[in-house]
Amino acid sequence: MKLQVRRLAGSAALLALAGALLVGCGGSDSTSPTTTEAETTAGGGGGAEAVEIKMGEFYFDPSEASAPAGNTTIEAPNDGAVEHELVLFKTDKDPADLPTEANGEVNEEKLDKEAEEAGEIADVEPGATKSESFKLTPGKYVMFCNLPGHYAAGMYGTVTVK
């Protein structure tokens, strides 16, 4: 009797595993967005444009980026060996001439009085990629990494939105 119960339990487990594998191998459901679609529409409602800006020691690539107005997703892969971030402000200021603290970091509070903060992609670990959706209006933006020493090392650039 115990042997039959074990066989039944084993057969049920095999059937459950086979069913799970079949479900996992099934075709896509056309009503569910793919990961890419979900990422590009995050925070915006319509299909957002995607722009890639790579980060490393101590640069953005491209350092002079362009992006379309409207809902735009910025993808920020960190190709460097240390953590980085991408902070974005709308301003006509030269990115090399932003207000700084005594320690060399950008004084974001003071800059916020002179410019409009668009947002940031924070804490991107080495080898990782993070993305954020921004609602961008036409104009010039500065981007910078405000982790200790990064701005002072020249990690800044511009984004022109048309």
Secondary structure in CASP SS format (residue, H / E / C, confidence):
PFRMAT SS
TARGET T0000
AUTHOR 0000-0000-0000
METHOD secondary structure of the structure
MODEL  1
M C 1.00
K H 1.00
L H 1.00
Q H 1.00
V H 1.00
R H 1.00
R H 1.00
L H 1.00
A H 1.00
G H 1.00
S H 1.00
A H 1.00
A H 1.00
L H 1.00
L H 1.00
A H 1.00
L H 1.00
A H 1.00
G H 1.00
A H 1.00
L H 1.00
L H 1.00
V H 1.00
G H 1.00
C C 1.00
G C 1.00
G C 1.00
S C 1.00
D C 1.00
S C 1.00
T C 1.00
S C 1.00
P C 1.00
T C 1.00
T H 1.00
T H 1.00
E H 1.00
A H 1.00
E H 1.00
T H 1.00
T H 1.00
A C 1.00
G C 1.00
G C 1.00
G C 1.00
G C 1.00
G C 1.00
A C 1.00
E E 1.00
A E 1.00
V E 1.00
E E 1.00
I C 1.00
K E 1.00
M E 1.00
G E 1.00
E C 1.00
F C 1.00
Y E 1.00
F E 1.00
D E 1.00
P C 1.00
S C 1.00
E E 1.00
A E 1.00
S E 1.00
A E 1.00
P C 1.00
A C 1.00
G E 1.00
N E 1.00
T E 1.00
T E 1.00
I E 1.00
E E 1.00
A E 1.00
P E 1.00
N E 1.00
D C 1.00
G C 1.00
A C 1.00
V C 1.00
E C 1.00
H E 1.00
E E 1.00
L E 1.00
V E 1.00
L E 1.00
F E 1.00
K E 1.00
T C 1.00
D C 1.00
K C 1.00
D C 1.00
P H 1.00
A H 1.00
D H 1.00
L C 1.00
P C 1.00
T E 1.00
E C 1.00
A C 1.00
N C 1.00
G C 1.00
E C 1.00
V E 1.00
N C 1.00
E H 1.00
E H 1.00
K H 1.00
L H 1.00
D H 1.00
K H 1.00
E H 1.00
A C 1.00
E E 1.00
E E 1.00
A E 1.00
G E 1.00
E E 1.00
I E 1.00
A E 1.00
D E 1.00
V E 1.00
E C 1.00
P C 1.00
G C 1.00
A C 1.00
T E 1.00
K E 1.00
S E 1.00
E E 1.00
S E 1.00
F E 1.00
K E 1.00
L E 1.00
T C 1.00
P C 1.00
G E 1.00
K E 1.00
Y E 1.00
V E 1.00
M E 1.00
F E 1.00
C C 1.00
N C 1.00
L C 1.00
P C 1.00
G C 1.00
H C 1.00
Y C 1.00
A C 1.00
A C 1.00
G C 1.00
M C 1.00
Y E 1.00
G E 1.00
T E 1.00
V E 1.00
T E 1.00
V E 1.00
K C 1.00
END
